[in-house]
């Protein structure tokens, strides 16, 4: 059992970050490397703080981890130095813990019982750090090998999209003996893991090692193919016994009605992030760079923070991040976000510690350009929340306009749903009012044999939800093809979405 007194004697200790003055000059991960022995001892000590609660909210999908990660079990195995056993228990519920340990915002930690006593010296167990260390240690020791199927079903499955949901579905289906082919319209695999998440949060070698494992297991990968265009839908349906749509929710919100929106230098956030990630992959200089510019990021969420860290590394003169909402409290308010729910608090990422200014309760009124058609500034106004005649929330300008220098503006205001196009049209599928695809309890869409998972079903959400839905959809496909399945299903499609910006 867990150490019943560990949380009383061991102080919470997060992983050390590299100095700001060092890390903003490269694209390596922000956390300082440690000798493996030192790291493992330190993390083993942190695992002592887990109390193995009678009701472990940390792995409840309603409040903590939708994957159902067996957190108290692998915490105790780490405490006792049983790293291989901890890795086995971690991989039992999570195909890609080296991803989630780096980029998940860790709702499990918010749901930890110790989060009820969140102070500078106490607070939740460092679950995310422990998870990443288990995964990294397993890779370093060669404990993560291919899991080959025992039998072959002879059934063919196509997975459209190679983000975390598609990869999870593909790996699960390959391991139970189906012949799986993953199609990706980009030139490299990984979806948002490859081109949306900056390298300082997830170095791409981490992604590549998992893709190598999947290839050895038997999953086939086909790049540079837009299904529905280069691979017509009739051919897709005749070639495969089942299809999994894991196409994401990349249709970005925009405000095309803003005066000056069409000026050069005004972009969507993902345009900036994809271009910078391609540069890191060796594809040449990014056509959208912050170097020597005053950058303004419109949107206060995680995508905006990724743009912030990217702008620092590109050498921006200044970076301002705008949010139309008032600043959130720094600590949980039990009246609005009672434990163990996800708390509505001000979140500070490592990118925020690197510089930049955050401005709240402001909104862009218009962009101003120079004679060459390039943005040179934007006009802001303070806003206050209100309601229009239909009851919809509005943010009305108050006070005087303020002009802010701006050479590069980035819209990071969220996503409206999955891309529409020939694929959905030819499959006779339409998006619902949230801009995504609906499905039944078996993850099957209205088109027989076609399944959906991840952001294409939920809307833009967390990496843990993507993996959980990919695993669950794989079970639905396996049951459809064989009549039964032993694959786990962590979540059901009826679960309400947790949408993040």
N, C-alpha and C positions, 0 to 999 in steps of 0.2 A: 504494500500500500504506500501511498505518498508519505512524505515527511510531514507529520502533523504540526510541527513547529517551524518549518522552513520559512514561511512568510513572516514570522516574527523576528528571525535572526538575519535574514538575507535581504539586503537593500536592492531595490529594483535598479537595474543597470542596463541601459540601452547600448547598442553597438556604437563604437566611436566612429565619427565622421572625419574624413580628411579635411585639413584646413581649407577655408574658403579660398584663400589666395592661391592655393595649389590646384584645387579641383576645377575652378572655373576656366582653367587653361587647357583642359583635356576633356575627353568624353568618357573616361572610365567611371565606374560606379563610385558614388559619393562616399561609401563607407570604407574605412581604413582597413587594409588587409592585416591579418594577424597570423602568426605562426599557428598551424593547426592544433598543436598540443595546448597552447595557451588559450586559443579560442574555445576548444572543446571543454577545457576545465572551467572556463568562465561561464559558458552556456549551461554546463551541467549544474553549476551552482545556482544559476537562475531558475532552472527547472525544479529545484527544491521548493520554490515558492508556491507551486501548484498544490492546492489543498485536496484535489480529487473530490470535489463537492458532491453532496448527495444528489443534487440536481445540477448537472453541468451545463449551464446555459450557453457556454462557449461553443458547443457543437449542436445547438438547436437552430434549425433553419429559419425559425420565426424571429430570432434575435441575434444569433451568432453566426456560425458557419453553415451555409447551405449544403456543403459537401458532407456534413456530418463527421468531420475529422475527429478521430478518437484522441482528442487532445490530452486528457488526463493520463491515458495509457502511455502515449509516447513521451510525455513529460517525465513520468516515473522511470521509464526505461532509460532515458537520457541521464536522469539523476544517478542511476546505478551503473552508468557507463556502457550500457548495452545498445550501442549505436546501430548495429546491423538489425537488431530486433525492432528498434524504434523506426528505422527506415521501412521495414516491412509493414508495420502498422500504419505508417503515414501513407505509403503507396496503396494500401488497401482501399482508401477512400479518395485519393487525390492522384491523378495521373501526372501532374506537373507541379510538385511542391516547390521546385526551384524557381518557378514563375511566381506563384502566389506568395512565397516567402519574400519576394522582392517588391512586387507591385500592388498587392492587395492592401486596401486601407484597414484591414483587420477588424471587421465587426466582432470577431471572436473576443478581442481584447476589451471592447466596450461592454460585452456581455459577461466578462469575467467577474466573479463575485468580489475579487479584490479591488475591482474598479470602484466599488462603493466607498473605498477609503483612498481615493486618488489624491495623493499629495506628491511633493517632490521626492520623497524617500520611499513611498509605498505605491499603491496603485496596482493595476492589472499585471498579471504574469506577462512576460515578454514573449508571447506565443509566436508572433511572426518571426522574431529573431531565432527562436529555437527551431521552428519549422525549416527555415532556410539553412541553418547549420546542419540539421539532420540530412537534408537533401544534398548539400555540398559535400559533407563528409562521406555519404554513400557513393557519390560519383568519384571522389578522390580515392576511395578504397577499392574501386572496381566492383562495388556491390550492386550497381544498377546495370543489369544486363538485359538482353532481349527476352521477352516472354513469348515463346513460340506456341502456336495453337496445337492442341493434341490431335484434333481431327480437322478435316476440310469439309465445308458444307457444299462446295460447288456453286454457291450463290455469289452474284456480283453486286456490289454496292458502290454507288458514287456519292462522294461527299463534296459539296460545292462550297468552297471557302476553307482556308487553312488557318483561321484564328483559333483561339483556345477551345471554343465549342466544337468546331470541325475536327480539330486534332484529337480531342478527347473522344468524340464519337468514333472516329476512324480507328484509334488505338484499341478501344473496347471491342469493336466489331472484328478487327483483324485477329485479336487474341482468341475469339471464339470460333475462328475458322472460316470467316467469310473473306472473299477476295475484294479488297477495298482500294478504290482509286480516289485520291484527293485532287480536285481541280482548283487552281488558283489563277485569277486573271493577272496578277502581278508576276514579275520575273523571279521573285523569291518568295519563300513560304513563311507563314507566321501571321499574316494579316496585320492587325494592330500591334501585335507583339513585335513585328519586324519594323513596320514603318510608322506606327503611331506613338509607341512608347520610346522616349529618347534613350540613347545608350547609357547615359549616366544613371538611369534607373534600372535598366536591364541590358547588360552587354550581350550582343547577339551570339557570342560563342556559347552562351548558356542555352539559347534556343537551338543552335545548330547541333549540339550534342544530343538533344532529345530527338531531333529529326533523324539523326543518324541511327539511333536506336529503333525508331519506328520503321525505317527502311529495312533494317536487318530482320525485323519481325515479319515483314512482308507487305507493309503498306506501300502502295504505289503513289507517286507524286507527279503531277503534270502541271507545269507552269505556263504562263502566257496564253491561257485559254479562258475566254469569257463564255461561260456556258449560256446557251441561248443565242449566241452569235456565231463564234467559230465552231462550237459544238451545238448544232440545232437540237431543240427539245425532242422531236420525234426520234432522232438518233439516240439521244440520251435514254429515253424510255425503252427503246428496243434493245439497247445494249445492257441495261442494268435491271436487276430484280427489285431494287429499292434505291431511292435517292434521298439524301439528307441535305437540306438547305441550311447552311451555316454562313450566310452571306453578310451578317453584321447589320448595323444600323447607321450607315455612314452618311445618310442624307442630312447635311448640316443645316441648322437654323441660320437664317440670314436676315438682313433688313435691306432689301434692294430699294426700298422707297426713300432711304436716307439721301438727302442731297449730298452729292460728291461720292456716293458709294462706288461709282465706276472709275474713280481716279486710280492711276497707277500707285501701287504701294498699299492698297487696301485689300486684304486677303482674308479668306477663311483660315482658322487655326490649323486645320489639317493640311492645307496646302503648304504651310510653313514647316510643319513637323515632318511630313513625308519628304520634302525636299532636303531637309537637314539630315534626316536618317539615310537618305540615298547618298549624300555626300560622305557620311561616315562609312558607308558600305563600299566607297571607292568609285562612285559614279560621276565624280567631277564636282566642281563648285556648285553650291546651291544657288538657284536663280532668285531665291527670296532670302536675303540675309539681313541681319540686324547690325552688321558691322558699321560703326560710325554713325548710327542713326538714333533718333529719339523714337522709342517703340512704345505704343500704347496697346494693351491687351484688353479687349472688351469681354468681360466675363470673369467671375471670381472662383471658378471651380478647378478641378484637377487638370483639365485640358489647358486652361489658362496658366496654371502653375508649370506645366510642361513647356509651354511657350516661353515662360519667364526664364527657366533654367537654360533653355536653348539660346535665348537672346543674350544672356550673360556670357555664354561660351563663344558666341559669335562676335563679341566685342561691342555691344550696344553702348551708346553714350549715356542713355538713361532708359529706364523701363518703368512704366506706370500701369498698374492693373486696376481696372474699373469694375465696380459692382453696384448695381442699382439698389441692392438691399442694404439695410442698416447692418453695422457690424454685429456679429453674433457674440454671445458671452464666451469667455474663455473657459468656463466650467459648466458642467451639466446643470440644467434647470429642471428640477424634478416635476415642475408643473407642465412643461412643454415636451420634455423628452425623458420620462422616468426610466430608470434602470429596469431591465437590461436592454431597452430599445436603443437604436442607433442615436447618439446624442447630437443635438443641433448646437454645435460649438464652433468657435473659430479654429480652423485647421491651418497649421503652419507647416509647410513642407521644407525640405532642405533648400529648395530653390529660393524661398522667401528669405532664408537666412543669408543668402548670397547677395542681396541688395534689391533695389527697386522700391517703389512706393505703391501702397494700396489706398485707393480712394473709394469711399462708400457713398451710397445714396446720390449717385450721379448717373447721367445718361447722355449719350452722344445725341446732339441735335443736328449736326451737319459736319461735313468735311470741307476744308478749303484747300485749293490746289494752286500750284504755281503756273507760269505761262506754258510750261512743257507738259502740263496735264498730270503732274505728280503731286500727291498729297503733301502738304507742308504743315498743316495744323488741323485740329478739330475743335469744334465748339461744344462745350459741355454745359449742362444745367443741373442744379440740384433737383432731386425729384422726391416726391412723397407718395406713398401708396394710397390708392383709392379704388373705387368700383365704378364701372360704367353702367349704363341702363340695363344691361343683361346680367349684371352681377359679376362680370369678369373683372379680375384685378387689373388695375392700371397704375402707372407711375407718372404723375403729373409734374411738369416742370414748375419750379418755384424759384424766385430770386432772379438775379442777373446772370446772363451768359458769361462763361469764362472760356478764353481761347488757350489751348494747350498745344505746344509744339509737337508735331507728329510727322515722322518720315516713313513710318511703317505701322499700319494698324491691322490688328488681328482679331477677327470675330471668333470668340470661344464661348458661345452662348448655348451650346448643347446641340442635340440631334433630333430630327423629326421622324426618323424611322428608316426602314430598309429601302435601298434603291429600287426604283421601279424600272421595268424595261422588258425586253423580249422574253427573258426567262420566265417571269411571273405571268406575262400575258399568254405565252404559249402553253404554260401549265394550267391556265384558266384559274389563276389565283389572284385575289385582290386583297389589299391591305385593309386592316380594320381602322377604327377611328383614331387609334394611337400610331398609325403608320407602319404597323408590323403585321406579321402573319399569325392567324389564329390556328389552333390545332385541337384535336380531341385529347382525351386522357391518355391515349397511346402515342401521342406526339405526331400523329398523322394529320396532314392537312386535308382539305376537301378533295384533293386529287389522290386517288388510291395509290399507295406505294411511295408517296412523297411525304417526307417528314421534315420537321423544322425544329431548330433549337438555337439557344444563345440569343444574342441581341436581335437577330432577325425575328425572334418571337417575343422577347421581353422588352425591346427597346434598349438604348444604351445603358449598360449596367456594369457590374463588377466582374473581374476575372473569375472569381470563385463561382458566381452564378453561371457564367458561360461554361465552365468545366462541368458543373453539376448538371446543367441541362444537356450538355453533350453526352454525358454518361447515361442519363435517363433516357434520352432519345435512342441511344444505342440499344438499350433493352427493348424499347418499342419496336425497333427494326428487327431485332433478333426474334422476338415473338411473332412478328408478321411473317418472317421467312421460314421459321421452323415450328411454330405452334407453341413454343415455351422458351423460357430463358432463365438462366441462373445469374445473369448480370444484375448488378445493383441499380436501383433507381432512387437517387438521393432526394429528388424533388418531383412534384407533380406540376403539370402545366397550369393548373388553376391558381398556383401561388402568385400573389400580386407582385408586380415588378417593383424593384428598387432602382429608380432611374437617377443617374448622377450626371453632372455636367463635366 
